[in-house]
Amino acid sequence: MTALAKLLKTTAFRLTLLYLLVMALFAAFLLGYFALNTRRLMNEQIVRTVDNEIEELTGQYEAAGLRRLVHIVESRANQPGSSLYLVTTPTGAGVAGNVASLEPGVIERTGWVETSYRRLEEPDGGEHIAVVKVTALPGGFRLLVGRDLAEREHMFRIVATAGRWSVAIVLVLGLVGGVFVSQRVLRRIDAMTDKARLIMAGDLSGRLPVGGSGDELDRLATSLNTMLERIETLLRGLKEVTDNVAHDLKTPLTRLRNLSEAALRHATSEADYRQALEAVIEESDGLIRTFESLLMIARAESGEPRADMVVFDAAAIARDVGELYEPLAEEKGLALRVEAAETVAVRANRELIGQALANLIDNAIKYAAEAEPAAARLPVPAAAEAVSADVGAGPAGPVPAGAGEIEPAAGTGARLLLDAPPMFPAAPADVVVSAAVVGDRVELAVADRGPGIAPEDRARVLERFVRLEKSRSKPGSGLGLSLASAIARLHGGELRLEDNAPGLRVVLSLPRPAPA
């Protein structure tokens, strides 16, 4: 395709031509209106001038008679210009003036007439066009005063010629400007097209050029670049997920195969087979949980659950999930406490918020179990110490009043909750679940007293399948925090990891709903 053909096919050039056509028609209309008004004004000027002269000459005739009128008419007729004068007798014979001939019947009329005529000084010359007014004088005489229209027509032709040239210049300049603008736009579009071809060829890091003018092409390029960044991020994430899935699922699948193979080779009784099947089922459940987490993350990132958002009490869901995990915490020797205001309204997907909170509490219990229980770090009064020393052997008298948990003697495997006096400090919890309104946000937080996460690792652990070295020995897929982060983003919020000194505090921050 030639450059001209390519240019003619551009929308910018076609719009320029359409704009030029509209502008040309508009300019022609304005110039025509101007020309007609110019002609009308010139006619009005002629009428006023002729009427004034007729009034003056009629007054001279009435005051001083025919001789005076003839003298004035002859004097004015001999002056160069476009003025016409003629005085005739009652029989139509000319007495004075500069008109040699008129169209038949003109002198007999009264009022305004447009007629052809010949001037007295050029009786054999060409005919001219004039507008004249004939007035009857006392005694049967007639007075004709008029103006040649050549000057008016000349002015009209000048205006028309100027109008035609103006329209032509507008069209030419507009066409040149349209070609220039179209080529400039076409160059930018060609650059964007070339870059798009490179991107389609596989260079996902490429971006469309942005000129910096802020026009519609820049806005389009900026929007497309944002889309490309999102696509690149998703594809990179997909690749990472694929790699991580292949890497992280290889181990449980290998264990499944080894368990099955071991059962085939070494199992000799029904109990052996049952034990092998139970191990296979446990590994399969872990795989299913991993895939369920992946599906839930994909569902959250797709935005589909936004349709199921309702306003509910976040404090209530914190209490419910905390109560659900309390037996697990007790089983691991941990104290779990829920600190929630009476009502904390939030607009969200209840199921996903509950899932995110459950993941955070499960993680907190898992890692808080590594640390020394909080109750063991609480100072214990002397009376309580005495009781603690005798717990293993049995009751040793009345238990002092107070509040707090006291560790038993070694080997007892039990913990004793004491009613300590009010001056004794309350036992701190190993895991604290809270729900509160902070400014314009609703914050659901889970804090533990475990080993915590170093600041430089906190952003990385929010990615899928990322597990730090110290946690690889623990069960899990590395998707819990990633799922909670995806749920937070779905709701326009964020997931923050903070230092709990000691331990980790994870905050699910969500927008506070507007008052009803």
Long-range contacts (C-beta under 8 A, 24 or more apart in sequence): 6-186, 7-179, 7-182, 7-183, 7-186, 10-182, 10-185, 10-186, 12-178, 12-181, 12-182, 12-185, 12-186, 13-178, 13-179, 13-182, 16-174, 16-175, 16-177, 16-178, 16-179, 16-181, 16-182, 17-175, 17-178, 19-174, 19-178, 20-170, 20-171, 20-174, 20-175, 20-178, 23-170, 23-174, 24-167, 24-170, 24-171, 27-163, 27-166, 27-167, 27-170, 28-163, 28-167, 31-159, 31-160, 31-162, 31-163, 31-166, 31-167, 32-163, 34-159, 34-163, 35-156, 35-159, 35-160, 35-163, 38-155, 38-156, 38-159, 39-152, 39-156, 42-152, 42-155, 43-131, 43-152, 46-131, 46-147, 46-152, 47-112, 49-147, 50-132, 50-133, 50-145, 50-146, 50-147, 51-133, 53-83, 53-145, 54-133, 54-135, 54-143, 54-145, 57-143, 57-145, 58-135, 58-137, 58-143, 61-137, 61-138, 61-141, 61-143, 62-138, 66-95, 66-139, 66-141, 69-96, 69-137, 69-143, 70-95, 70-96, 73-97, 73-143, 77-120, 82-147, 82-148, 82-150, 82-151, 83-145, 83-146, 83-147, 83-148, 84-117, 84-119, 84-130, 84-132, 84-144, 84-145, 84-146, 84-147, 84-148, 85-144, 85-145, 86-143, 86-144, 87-141, 87-142, 87-143, 87-144, 88-141, 88-142, 88-144, 89-140, 89-141, 90-139, 90-140, 90-141, 95-141, 97-144, 99-144, 102-132, 102-144, 106-132, 106-134, 106-144, 107-134, 107-142, 107-144, 108-134, 109-134, 110-134, 110-135, 110-136, 114-149, 129-153, 185-217, 188-217, 189-217, 192-217, 192-221, 199-228, 204-228, 204-231, 204-232, 204-235, 205-232, 237-464, 240-463, 240-464, 240-465, 241-294, 241-464, 241-465, 244-464, 244-465, 244-478, 245-294, 245-465, 247-465, 248-290, 248-465, 248-477, 248-478, 249-287, 249-290, 252-283, 252-286, 252-287, 253-287, 255-283, 256-280, 256-283, 256-284, 259-283, 286-475, 286-477, 289-477, 290-477, 290-479, 293-477, 293-479, 293-480, 293-482, 293-483, 294-464, 294-479, 296-352, 296-355, 296-483, 297-464, 297-479, 297-482, 297-483, 297-486, 300-352, 300-483, 300-486, 300-487, 300-489, 300-490, 301-486, 301-489, 301-490, 303-490, 305-349, 305-351, 305-352, 305-490, 306-349, 306-490, 308-349, 308-351, 309-347, 309-348, 309-349, 309-491, 310-347, 310-348, 310-349, 310-350, 311-345, 311-346, 311-347, 311-513, 312-345, 312-346, 312-348, 312-350, 313-343, 313-344, 313-345, 313-346, 314-340, 314-344, 314-345, 314-346, 314-348, 314-353, 314-435, 314-442, 314-444, 314-510, 315-340, 315-341, 315-342, 315-343, 315-344, 315-435, 316-340, 317-350, 317-353, 317-354, 317-357, 317-435, 318-344, 318-357, 318-433, 318-434, 318-435, 318-444, 320-354, 321-354, 321-357, 321-358, 321-361, 321-433, 322-361, 322-433, 324-358, 325-358, 325-361, 325-362, 325-365, 328-362, 328-365, 329-365, 329-430, 329-431, 332-365, 332-368, 332-369, 333-369, 333-373, 333-415, 334-365, 334-368, 334-369, 334-373, 334-430, 334-431, 335-373, 335-374, 335-375, 335-405, 335-427, 335-428, 335-429, 335-430, 335-431, 336-361, 336-365, 336-429, 336-430, 336-431, 336-432, 336-433, 337-429, 337-431, 337-432, 337-433, 338-432, 338-433, 338-434, 339-432, 339-433, 339-434, 339-435, 339-436, 340-433, 340-434, 340-435, 340-436, 341-435, 341-436, 341-437, 344-435, 344-436, 344-437, 344-442, 345-442, 345-512, 345-513, 346-442, 346-510, 346-512, 346-513, 347-511, 347-513, 348-491, 348-510, 349-487, 349-490, 349-491, 352-487, 352-490, 353-444, 353-487, 353-491, 353-508, 353-510, 355-483, 355-487, 356-444, 356-483, 356-484, 356-487, 356-488, 356-508, 357-433, 357-444, 357-446, 357-508, 359-480, 359-481, 359-483, 359-484, 360-446, 360-480, 360-481, 360-484, 360-506, 360-508, 361-431, 361-433, 361-446, 362-480, 363-446, 363-448, 363-480, 363-481, 363-506, 364-431, 364-446, 364-447, 364-448, 364-450, 364-504, 364-506, 365-431, 365-448, 366-474, 366-476, 367-448, 367-450, 367-451, 367-471, 367-503, 367-504, 368-430, 368-431, 368-448, 368-449, 368-450, 368-503, 369-450, 370-450, 370-451, 371-430, 371-448, 371-449, 371-450, 371-451, 371-502, 371-503, 373-405, 373-407, 373-430, 374-427, 374-428, 374-429, 374-430, 374-449, 375-404, 375-405, 375-406, 375-407, 375-415, 375-427, 375-428, 376-407, 377-428, 378-404, 378-405, 378-425, 378-427, 378-428, 379-425, 380-404, 380-406, 381-420, 381-421, 381-424, 384-418, 384-420, 387-416, 387-418, 388-416, 391-416, 403-427, 437-512, 438-509, 439-512, 440-511, 440-512, 441-493, 441-509, 441-510, 441-511, 441-512, 442-509, 442-510, 442-511, 442-512, 443-507, 443-508, 443-509, 443-510, 444-507, 444-508, 444-510, 445-505, 445-506, 445-507, 445-508, 446-505, 446-506, 447-500, 447-503, 447-504, 447-505, 447-506, 448-500, 448-503, 448-504, 448-505, 449-500, 449-502, 449-503, 450-502, 450-503, 450-504, 451-502, 451-503, 452-499, 452-500, 452-502, 452-503, 452-504, 453-497, 453-504, 455-499, 458-497, 461-497, 462-495, 462-497, 481-506, 484-508
